[in-house]
Structure formats: C-alpha cells, structure tokens
Amino acid sequence: MIKVEHIYKIFGEKPQEAIRLVKEGKSKEEIKRTKNINKTLSRLIIYIFLILISIVIAWPFIWMVTNAVKTSKEIWTFPPIFWPAIPQWQNFPVAWFGAPFTRYFFNSFPVFFYFLKTLFCLTKWADAKFWNSRPNNFNSWFN
C-alpha cells in the first residue's frame, strides 16, 4: 500500500488526484506516470499558447518586412498577398538615400544622451530617497 508521504513527494501540496488513484488501487508507478502525463499535457498547452501569442506579436513585423519588398500596387491589392512575385530589393537603397538618415542619427544622439543622463540621475535619486544611501560628493552621481 502506498503511504501518504509518498503521495506528497510525488504530487506536492495538493495530492487529490493521487489520493483518488490510490483509492482506485493504482500502484506508485502508475501514479507517477499519471503525474508525468498531466505535466507533459499542461506544458504542451502552455507552449502552444506561447507560440500563438508569439505569432500574434511578431506578425506586424513580418508583414512590415514583406511590404518592404513589394511594389505600391502589390501593397494595396485586395486580397493581400504575403510575398511579392518579384521582390523589389532596390527599395532599401532608394529609401536609405532618399532620406537623410545620417542627419537623423546625429540629431537623435543628443536626445539619447540626455535621456540616459536623466534616467541615471533619477535612478540615483530613487536610491538615495528610498534606501537612504547618500552620495559622498557630486562626482559619485556619475560613477
């Protein structure tokens, strides 16, 4: 006969399923196998759910990449097509040289720098405010 301690070792804190199986006369190995099947099925359901959520999240990016190699006519056709008949790879250099991306980069660099500096100072302020750790001098704010 299976002891209660074995049931708790196999099924943890809530062994209702194991107790039911013991009452039905199942062996310890059958109870472990049932637990493994339940665990495998629950993981399978979780993985399927995560894969579906990942597809939903990634779909706009996939659609954006496929639209980048389509012509304007192919983008606006109904019903939409997923991949163009002839990918227009020249869209990338046309877009790259059609806009001043170097200028955009250098314009956004100071904004990024001040954002990072502000974030760092706010983090240090929160540390000083909530954990009562005072900086020794002004330079320690930037270390």
C-alpha positions as CSV (number, residue, x, y, z in Angstrom):
1,M,0.0,0.0,0.0
2,I,1.2,3.5,-0.8
3,K,1.9,5.8,2.2
4,V,0.6,9.3,2.3
5,E,4.3,10.6,2.4
6,H,4.9,9.0,-1.0
7,I,1.8,10.8,-2.3
8,Y,3.1,14.2,-1.1
9,K,6.5,13.5,-2.6
10,I,5.0,12.7,-6.0
11,F,2.2,15.3,-6.2
12,G,3.3,18.0,-3.8
13,E,0.9,20.0,-1.6
14,K,-2.4,19.2,-3.4
15,P,-2.5,15.4,-3.9
16,Q,-6.2,15.0,-4.6
17,E,-5.6,13.2,-7.9
18,A,-3.1,10.8,-6.3
19,I,-5.5,10.1,-3.4
20,R,-8.2,9.2,-5.9
21,L,-5.8,6.9,-7.8
22,V,-4.7,5.2,-4.6
23,K,-8.4,4.6,-3.7
24,E,-8.8,3.0,-7.2
25,G,-5.9,0.7,-6.3
26,K,-3.2,2.1,-8.6
27,S,0.4,1.4,-8.0
28,K,3.1,4.0,-7.2
29,E,4.5,3.7,-10.8
30,E,1.0,4.3,-12.3
31,I,0.6,7.4,-10.1
32,K,4.0,8.7,-11.2
33,R,3.1,8.0,-14.9
34,T,-0.2,9.8,-14.5
35,K,1.6,12.8,-13.0
36,N,4.1,12.8,-15.8
37,I,1.3,12.7,-18.4
38,N,-0.5,15.6,-16.7
39,K,2.7,17.6,-16.5
40,T,3.5,16.9,-20.2
41,L,0.0,17.9,-21.3
42,S,0.0,21.1,-19.3
43,R,3.4,22.1,-20.7
44,L,2.2,21.3,-24.2
45,I,-0.8,23.6,-23.7
46,I,1.4,26.3,-22.3
47,Y,3.8,26.0,-25.2
48,I,1.1,26.1,-27.8
49,F,-0.4,29.2,-26.1
50,L,3.1,30.9,-26.1
51,I,3.7,30.1,-29.7
52,L,0.3,31.5,-30.7
53,I,1.0,34.7,-28.7
54,S,4.5,35.0,-30.3
55,I,2.9,34.7,-33.8
56,V,0.4,37.4,-32.9
57,I,3.2,39.7,-31.6
58,A,5.6,39.0,-34.5
59,W,3.0,39.3,-37.3
60,P,3.2,43.1,-37.7
61,F,7.0,42.9,-38.1
62,I,6.8,40.1,-40.6
63,W,4.1,42.0,-42.6
64,M,6.3,45.1,-42.5
65,V,9.3,43.2,-43.9
66,T,7.3,41.6,-46.6
67,N,5.8,45.0,-47.5
68,A,9.3,46.5,-47.8
69,V,10.0,44.4,-50.8
70,K,6.6,44.9,-52.6
71,T,5.7,47.5,-55.2
72,S,3.0,50.1,-54.2
73,K,0.5,48.2,-56.4
74,E,1.1,44.9,-54.6
75,I,0.8,46.6,-51.2
76,W,-2.7,47.9,-51.9
77,T,-4.1,44.9,-53.7
78,F,-7.1,43.1,-52.2
79,P,-7.0,40.3,-51.2
80,P,-3.5,41.0,-49.9
81,I,-0.6,38.8,-51.0
82,F,2.0,37.7,-48.5
83,W,5.2,37.6,-50.7
84,P,5.6,39.5,-53.9
85,A,6.1,37.8,-57.3
86,I,9.3,39.7,-57.8
87,P,10.9,41.1,-54.6
88,Q,11.9,44.7,-55.0
89,W,15.2,44.7,-53.2
90,Q,16.1,48.1,-54.6
91,N,13.5,49.7,-52.3
92,F,16.1,49.6,-49.5
93,P,18.8,51.7,-51.1
94,V,16.2,54.1,-52.5
95,A,14.8,54.7,-49.0
96,W,18.2,54.9,-47.4
97,F,19.5,57.5,-49.8
98,G,16.1,59.2,-50.2
99,A,16.1,60.5,-46.6
100,P,19.0,62.0,-44.6
101,F,19.4,59.1,-42.1
102,T,22.8,60.3,-41.0
103,R,21.3,63.6,-40.1
104,Y,18.5,61.8,-38.2
105,F,21.1,59.8,-36.3
106,F,23.2,62.8,-35.2
107,N,20.0,64.7,-34.3
108,S,18.8,61.9,-32.1
109,F,22.2,61.3,-30.4
110,P,22.0,64.3,-28.0
111,V,18.4,63.4,-27.1
112,F,19.5,59.9,-26.3
113,F,22.5,61.1,-24.3
114,Y,20.3,63.5,-22.1
115,F,17.7,60.8,-21.7
116,L,20.3,58.4,-20.5
117,K,21.8,61.0,-18.1
118,T,18.3,61.8,-16.8
119,L,17.5,58.2,-16.3
120,F,20.7,57.6,-14.4
121,C,20.2,60.6,-12.2
122,L,16.6,59.5,-11.4
123,T,17.9,56.1,-10.5
124,K,20.5,57.6,-8.2
125,W,17.8,59.9,-6.7
126,A,15.5,56.9,-6.1
127,D,18.3,55.0,-4.5
128,A,19.1,58.0,-2.2
129,K,15.4,58.6,-1.4
130,F,14.2,55.1,-0.7
131,W,17.3,53.4,0.6
132,N,18.8,56.3,2.5
133,S,22.2,55.9,0.8
134,R,23.6,59.4,0.4
135,P,26.3,60.1,-2.2
136,N,29.6,61.3,-0.7
137,N,30.1,64.0,-3.3
138,F,28.8,65.3,-6.6
139,N,31.1,63.1,-8.7
140,S,29.6,60.0,-7.1
141,W,26.3,60.7,-9.0
142,F,28.2,60.0,-12.3
143,N,30.1,56.9,-11.3
